[in-house]
Every structure is written in C-alpha cells, then in structure tokens.
Amino acid sequence: MSPREAIRILMFSPIYFRLSTSQRWQLVREYCQRFNSCRI
C-alpha cells in the first residue's frame, strides 16, 4: 500500500484530522508498514 492510498482510507476517520502533521505521517507510515507486512 502506498502512502497516498493509506491517506485516502485514514481520512474517513474523524481522529485523523485531530492529529498534527507529524502525527499523521507517523500514522500513515505505521498503517502502510502493518498492511504490507500482512499481505501475502
């Protein structure tokens, strides 16, 4: 999953917009990392 795809999904969460920019990028990185590690 690319960061762009992760952002598109995470934008549906109301909590996403309460985070600072650096927290958002950290969330996107973690989301991508976990998604990609689960894919087979």
MODELLER restraints for C-alpha pairs under 7 A, 6 or more apart:
rsr = mdl.restraints
at = mdl.atoms
rsr.add(forms.Gaussian(group=physical.xy_distance, feature=features.Distance(at['CA:1:A'], at['CA:32:A']), mean=5.73, stdev=0.5))
rsr.add(forms.Gaussian(group=physical.xy_distance, feature=features.Distance(at['CA:1:A'], at['CA:35:A']), mean=6.88, stdev=0.5))
rsr.add(forms.Gaussian(group=physical.xy_distance, feature=features.Distance(at['CA:1:A'], at['CA:36:A']), mean=6.33, stdev=0.5))
rsr.add(forms.Gaussian(group=physical.xy_distance, feature=features.Distance(at['CA:2:A'], at['CA:32:A']), mean=6.73, stdev=0.5))
rsr.add(forms.Gaussian(group=physical.xy_distance, feature=features.Distance(at['CA:3:A'], at['CA:28:A']), mean=6.22, stdev=0.5))
rsr.add(forms.Gaussian(group=physical.xy_distance, feature=features.Distance(at['CA:3:A'], at['CA:32:A']), mean=6.65, stdev=0.5))
rsr.add(forms.Gaussian(group=physical.xy_distance, feature=features.Distance(at['CA:6:A'], at['CA:28:A']), mean=6.09, stdev=0.5))
rsr.add(forms.Gaussian(group=physical.xy_distance, feature=features.Distance(at['CA:6:A'], at['CA:31:A']), mean=6.87, stdev=0.5))
rsr.add(forms.Gaussian(group=physical.xy_distance, feature=features.Distance(at['CA:6:A'], at['CA:32:A']), mean=6.58, stdev=0.5))
rsr.add(forms.Gaussian(group=physical.xy_distance, feature=features.Distance(at['CA:7:A'], at['CA:28:A']), mean=6.54, stdev=0.5))
rsr.add(forms.Gaussian(group=physical.xy_distance, feature=features.Distance(at['CA:10:A'], at['CA:16:A']), mean=6.48, stdev=0.5))
rsr.add(forms.Gaussian(group=physical.xy_distance, feature=features.Distance(at['CA:16:A'], at['CA:24:A']), mean=6.78, stdev=0.5))
